Amino acid sequence: MTIIFDSSAADFAWTKSSYSGSQGDCIEVAHGALPAALPVRDSKRPAGPAVVFGDTTWGAFVDAVKRGDVA
């Protein structure tokens, strides 16, 4: 299951992707913030919404990105 929430209400420790570009085109994740889930947000909009992926959903999303199915 994937849910979306207002990340400005969450006091998580966000980490920017090591693959961040110089144009600010990157994501931030909050590892360990929620059990069996991974909150993800746009680093350009830290007060904006975050998407919370379940463990298996996150893996499927990453696989789709690697295959080029998600741009």
C-alpha positions as CSV (number, residue, x, y, z in Angstrom):
1,M,0.0,0.0,0.0
2,T,1.2,3.6,-0.7
3,I,-0.2,6.6,1.1
4,I,0.4,10.3,0.7
5,F,0.7,12.7,3.7
6,D,1.7,16.2,4.6
7,S,5.4,15.9,5.3
8,S,5.6,19.2,7.1
9,A,3.7,17.6,10.0
10,A,6.3,14.9,10.4
11,D,9.4,15.3,12.5
12,F,11.4,12.7,10.5
13,A,15.2,12.8,9.9
14,W,15.2,13.2,6.1
15,T,18.2,12.2,4.0
16,K,18.8,13.5,0.4
17,S,19.6,11.0,-2.3
18,S,23.3,10.5,-3.0
19,Y,22.3,10.6,-6.7
20,S,21.1,14.2,-6.4
21,G,21.8,16.5,-9.3
22,S,23.1,20.0,-9.0
23,Q,19.7,21.3,-10.2
24,G,18.0,20.1,-7.1
25,D,16.2,17.3,-8.9
26,C,16.3,14.8,-6.1
27,I,14.3,13.0,-3.4
28,E,14.7,12.7,0.3
29,V,13.8,9.6,2.3
30,A,13.2,9.1,6.0
31,H,14.8,5.7,6.8
32,G,13.5,4.1,10.0
33,A,10.8,6.7,10.5
34,L,8.0,4.2,10.1
35,P,7.9,0.4,10.6
36,A,7.9,-1.5,7.4
37,A,7.6,1.7,5.3
38,L,9.7,4.4,3.6
39,P,8.5,8.0,3.4
40,V,9.8,9.8,0.3
41,R,9.5,13.5,-0.6
42,D,10.7,16.0,-3.2
43,S,13.7,17.9,-1.8
44,K,12.6,21.0,-3.6
45,R,9.3,21.0,-1.6
46,P,10.2,19.8,1.9
47,A,6.9,21.2,3.3
48,G,4.9,19.5,0.6
49,P,3.5,16.0,0.6
50,A,5.4,12.8,1.0
51,V,4.6,9.4,-0.4
52,V,4.9,6.5,2.0
53,F,5.8,3.2,0.3
54,G,5.4,-0.2,2.0
55,D,8.5,-2.4,1.9
56,T,7.4,-4.4,-1.1
57,T,5.9,-1.4,-2.9
58,W,9.2,0.5,-2.6
59,G,11.1,-2.4,-4.1
60,A,8.7,-2.7,-7.0
61,F,9.0,1.1,-7.6
62,V,12.8,1.0,-7.6
63,D,12.8,-1.9,-10.0
64,A,10.4,-0.1,-12.4
65,V,12.7,3.0,-12.3
66,K,15.7,0.8,-13.1
67,R,13.9,-0.7,-16.1
68,G,13.0,2.7,-17.4
69,D,9.2,2.3,-16.8
70,V,9.1,5.4,-14.6
71,A,10.7,8.6,-15.6
